[in-house]
Amino acid sequence: MMPTTQNRSLTLDGLNALFAEAGIAVERNDHLSIYEASYRGLEYQGRTLLDIGQQLIRAIADESPVRGEQPEL
């Protein structure tokens, strides 16, 4: 039996694919050695892909309706 290899590396392309549906594009600022993104008019910066990914997930979650509540139509 062949061993299963799982690649758990987070890449810029992978992070952008994750946030594409929300219209968020993460970019690398090589001059400052950070990652940047904007969402709903706010700017986010992180030293690592994980940092900025967590910030964006929190930003999206903060505006999601509370469980059990129905969004207004």
TACORJO-V197554 format. One record per pair of residues at least 24 apart in sequence whose ideal C-beta (glycine too) atoms are under 6 Angstrom apart, sorted by the first residue. I is the first residue (numbers start at 1). J is the second residue. Records with the same first field share a line. If there is no record, write none. Layout:
BEGIN
I=J ; J
END
This chain:
BEGIN
10=49
15=49 ; 53
26=52
END
